């Protein structure tokens, strides 16, 4: 009864949003206000159902809850609803992985869901491109909504996808321009994005907005940008070409936008933008003409969804619309899943659940990425072990690797998920979060060392220090640690998936020394000498091998052109690494025993231990 009561309260709140913002409708230029309702989803990462197929536990939020929100808003707005998705749908939950790569002879379940809910336009995310041409080309043909992305262009400069769409509601003409973060070539190998290149978002917007304004003469100009808001992320500036998170830069530099919907950064935006000086989300963003541009963005996994009401009233004297734009982020955790949506997609749910529940191996003990934050760990060393074994297997067709690079791809993952050590298909999604390929690369011993120096300079602080932190944390202008308001954890200087360590060599990391001079490589793991001048074969994932994180360019000092051209890549898998991890486990006759390789350590050990004791509760605060 308590749950039912909570659901009624949540639904009433959702309806109240509509009632509060919905004036009487009328003809667009008769002086009566017209309200258009916008709903944006973004970065759902395959979370279609209120069930996490990876942890085998119920989830508080999913597209099924959003379906309830859509129904409630549609009941209020009628035909005056515009439904948008902003990408990053095809990576995350096994739901989409299964229809990406396992069951490909039927319509993709994600496209079926978009069609069922009546989406008007869909943006393209970097993790959608990561699924590969066969997946997203097929999906977008099956999707009834327009697929928007103006700055992914062909060799002749024309857009690979549809650049913009014009939608009319109650006589109001709405133009929606789609853009994607242009950093994809830094993250993904070329086979994922053949036939296209990615323009700077500001450059592309400056090209397309005048075309839209002259040709379409819209009453509302809306951005659907799969990019974040903090344009300083990664240590760059507003002048950095092809800025990863340029959504706010477009708003400030390209005239005409009324509102912009964003994604990619998983932050949640409620009308205001990012204050670079204060590092807060309270900045009034204004375009070149001085008008406020409203920025809205959903939280990942359908946690919070923006509902925005744009009310337009014709001003006869100005011969233009006065626009009142207001929006809220609606918390989906208090919203019940739509029974009709669940019933519609129950067969897909049952199919995916049966697949992920299939046992594949046994493991002695368990491993967690929490250990991987502070030093050598069994979790990452299992990845190293498998990468080196895959490269040594003649059947794989890869070049044998001397050294392996890997990082934890989740901050708080534990496998196996069972109590008795059984590994299921679902555990592979905790072991390896992303659909990266496995490469081998040629690197000199000096490049290997410089690569690691770069990794550890962004990973560990120099000790001792004020607070005795081992982890390098982000700091504000006053030198204080930056806390994530959503999780309570403190923000690290770089993301954990950039915490690369190595196997195949033995080395120490001296955190009492300044960044750039911490790594001492004492030899190869087999006891032979390590030679800085020698060329080694290195196992590395495709994200890192394409320059992701900057380890190759800024650390190993490889020319960016060589990295993007894959000049040093000597072999690559034909399927994603998770596929091969699964096959590796299926081949194991006995239970897999896990443990740290012990080939590297942080020194001085007393300082490292002290730093871990200080930072563990900061990285992993107790649940509220």
ZIFENKA-V19707 format. One record per backbone hydrogen bond with DSSP energy under -1.0 kcal/mol. NH is the residue of the N-H (numbers start at 1). CO is the residue of the C=O. E is the energy in kcal/mol with one decimal. If there is no record, write none. Layout:
BEGIN
NH:CO:E / NH:CO:E
END
This chain:
BEGIN
5:1:-2.5 / 6:2:-2.3 / 7:3:-2.2 / 8:4:-2.1 / 9:5:-2.0 / 10:6:-2.4 / 11:7:-2.7 / 12:8:-2.2 / 13:9:-2.1 / 14:10:-2.2 / 15:11:-2.4 / 16:12:-2.3 / 17:13:-1.6 / 18:14:-1.2 / 19:15:-2.3 / 20:16:-2.8 / 21:17:-1.4 / 30:27:-1.5 / 34:312:-2.5 / 36:310:-2.6 / 37:80:-2.8 / 38:308:-3.2 / 39:82:-2.3 / 40:306:-1.5 / 41:84:-2.4 / 43:87:-2.5 / 45:88:-2.1 / 47:44:-1.8 / 48:46:-2.2 / 51:49:-2.1 / 52:57:-3.6 / 56:52:-1.8 / 57:52:-1.1 / 59:50:-1.3 / 63:47:-2.4 / 64:48:-1.0 / 66:62:-1.6 / 67:63:-2.0 / 69:65:-1.6 / 70:66:-2.9 / 71:67:-2.1 / 72:68:-2.2 / 73:69:-2.6 / 74:70:-2.6 / 75:71:-1.9 / 76:72:-1.0 / 77:73:-3.4 / 78:74:-2.2 / 80:77:-2.1 / 82:37:-3.2 / 84:39:-3.0 / 85:121:-1.9 / 86:41:-2.4 / 93:45:-2.5 / 97:93:-1.4 / 98:94:-2.8 / 99:95:-1.2 / 100:96:-2.0 / 101:97:-2.6 / 102:98:-1.7 / 103:98:-3.1 / 112:108:-2.1 / 113:109:-1.9 / 114:110:-2.3 / 115:111:-2.4 / 116:112:-2.2 / 117:113:-2.2 / 119:114:-2.0 / 120:83:-2.8 / 121:83:-1.4 / 122:146:-3.0 / 123:85:-3.2 / 129:125:-1.8 / 130:126:-1.7 / 132:129:-1.9 / 135:132:-1.0 / 136:132:-2.2 / 137:133:-2.4 / 139:135:-2.6 / 140:136:-2.5 / 141:137:-1.1 / 142:138:-1.4 / 143:139:-1.0 / 146:120:-1.5 / 148:122:-2.9 / 149:162:-2.4 / 150:178:-3.5 / 153:197:-2.7 / 154:158:-3.4 / 157:154:-1.9 / 160:152:-3.2 / 162:147:-1.7 / 165:176:-2.0 / 167:174:-3.3 / 169:172:-2.4 / 172:169:-2.5 / 174:167:-3.3 / 175:220:-2.7 / 176:165:-2.9 / 177:222:-2.6 / 178:163:-2.2 / 179:224:-1.8 / 181:226:-2.0 / 186:183:-1.9 / 187:184:-1.8 / 188:184:-2.8 / 192:189:-2.0 / 193:190:-1.2 / 196:193:-1.4 / 197:153:-2.3 / 199:151:-2.7 / 204:200:-2.6 / 205:201:-2.7 / 206:202:-2.5 / 207:203:-1.1 / 208:204:-2.4 / 209:205:-2.7 / 212:208:-2.7 / 213:209:-3.0 / 214:210:-2.4 / 215:211:-2.7 / 216:212:-2.6 / 217:212:-1.1 / 219:173:-2.4 / 220:173:-1.9 / 222:175:-3.1 / 223:259:-2.2 / 224:177:-3.1 / 225:261:-2.8 / 226:179:-2.8 / 227:225:-1.9 / 231:229:-1.2 / 233:230:-1.5 / 235:232:-1.7 / 240:237:-1.5 / 247:228:-1.7 / 250:246:-2.3 / 251:247:-1.7 / 252:248:-2.1 / 253:249:-1.9 / 254:250:-2.2 / 258:221:-2.8 / 259:221:-1.4 / 260:294:-3.0 / 261:223:-3.4 / 262:296:-2.7 / 263:227:-1.2 / 265:263:-1.4 / 269:297:-2.0 / 271:295:-3.1 / 273:283:-3.8 / 275:280:-3.5 / 279:275:-2.2 / 280:275:-1.0 / 283:273:-1.9 / 287:291:-2.6 / 290:287:-2.2 / 293:285:-2.9 / 294:258:-1.8 / 295:271:-1.7 / 296:260:-2.5 / 297:269:-2.0 / 299:304:-2.2 / 301:43:-2.5 / 303:300:-1.6 / 305:330:-2.1 / 307:328:-2.7 / 308:38:-2.8 / 309:326:-3.5 / 310:36:-2.8 / 311:324:-3.0 / 312:34:-3.2 / 313:322:-2.3 / 315:320:-2.7 / 319:315:-1.9 / 320:315:-1.3 / 322:313:-3.1 / 324:311:-2.7 / 326:309:-2.2 / 328:307:-2.0 / 330:305:-3.0 / 332:303:-2.6 / 335:332:-1.7 / 338:64:-2.2 / 342:338:-2.3 / 343:339:-2.5 / 344:340:-2.3 / 345:341:-1.9 / 349:345:-2.1 / 350:346:-2.7 / 351:347:-2.1 / 352:348:-2.5 / 353:349:-2.5 / 354:350:-2.0 / 355:351:-1.6 / 356:352:-2.7 / 357:353:-1.8 / 358:355:-1.4 / 360:423:-3.4 / 361:423:-1.4 / 363:421:-2.2 / 364:592:-2.9 / 367:415:-2.8 / 369:413:-2.4 / 374:371:-1.4 / 381:377:-2.0 / 382:378:-1.4 / 383:379:-1.1 / 384:380:-2.4 / 385:381:-2.6 / 386:382:-2.3 / 387:383:-2.8 / 388:384:-2.6 / 389:385:-2.1 / 390:386:-2.9 / 391:387:-2.1 / 392:388:-1.3 / 396:393:-1.9 / 402:537:-3.0 / 403:537:-1.9 / 404:503:-2.3 / 405:539:-2.6 / 406:501:-1.6 / 415:367:-2.2 / 423:361:-3.2 / 425:358:-1.8 / 426:356:-1.9 / 427:424:-1.2 / 428:425:-1.5 / 429:426:-1.2 / 431:427:-2.3 / 432:428:-2.0 / 436:434:-1.1 / 439:540:-3.1 / 440:571:-2.0 / 441:538:-2.4 / 442:568:-2.3 / 443:536:-2.4 / 445:534:-2.0 / 446:532:-2.4 / 448:444:-2.2 / 449:445:-2.2 / 450:446:-2.7 / 451:447:-2.5 / 452:448:-2.0 / 453:449:-2.6 / 454:450:-2.1 / 455:451:-2.0 / 456:452:-2.7 / 457:453:-1.9 / 458:454:-1.2 / 460:456:-2.4 / 461:470:-2.9 / 463:511:-2.9 / 468:465:-2.2 / 472:459:-2.5 / 474:491:-2.7 / 476:480:-2.7 / 479:476:-2.2 / 482:474:-1.4 / 484:489:-3.3 / 488:484:-2.9 / 490:618:-1.2 / 491:482:-3.1 / 493:472:-3.0 / 498:495:-2.3 / 499:496:-2.2 / 500:498:-1.9 / 501:406:-2.5 / 503:404:-1.9 / 506:523:-2.8 / 507:599:-2.1 / 508:520:-1.9 / 509:601:-2.2 / 510:518:-2.3 / 511:603:-2.5 / 513:510:-1.4 / 517:514:-1.8 / 520:508:-2.1 / 522:506:-2.1 / 523:506:-1.1 / 524:528:-2.9 / 525:504:-2.5 / 527:524:-1.8 / 534:531:-1.3 / 536:443:-3.7 / 538:441:-3.0 / 539:403:-3.2 / 540:439:-2.1 / 542:437:-2.2 / 545:541:-2.8 / 546:542:-1.5 / 547:544:-1.8 / 548:543:-2.5 / 550:547:-1.9 / 554:550:-2.3 / 555:550:-1.2 / 556:551:-2.4 / 558:552:-2.7 / 563:559:-2.0 / 564:560:-2.7 / 565:561:-1.7 / 566:563:-1.4 / 567:562:-2.7 / 570:440:-2.9 / 571:440:-1.1 / 573:438:-1.9 / 577:436:-4.2 / 580:576:-1.1 / 581:577:-2.3 / 582:578:-2.4 / 583:579:-1.9 / 584:580:-2.4 / 585:581:-2.2 / 586:582:-2.1 / 587:583:-1.1 / 588:585:-1.2 / 592:362:-3.0 / 601:507:-1.1 / 603:509:-2.6 / 608:604:-2.3 / 609:605:-2.3 / 610:606:-2.0 / 611:607:-2.9 / 612:608:-2.3 / 613:609:-2.0 / 614:610:-1.7 / 615:611:-2.6 / 616:612:-2.5 / 619:615:-2.7 / 620:616:-2.6
END
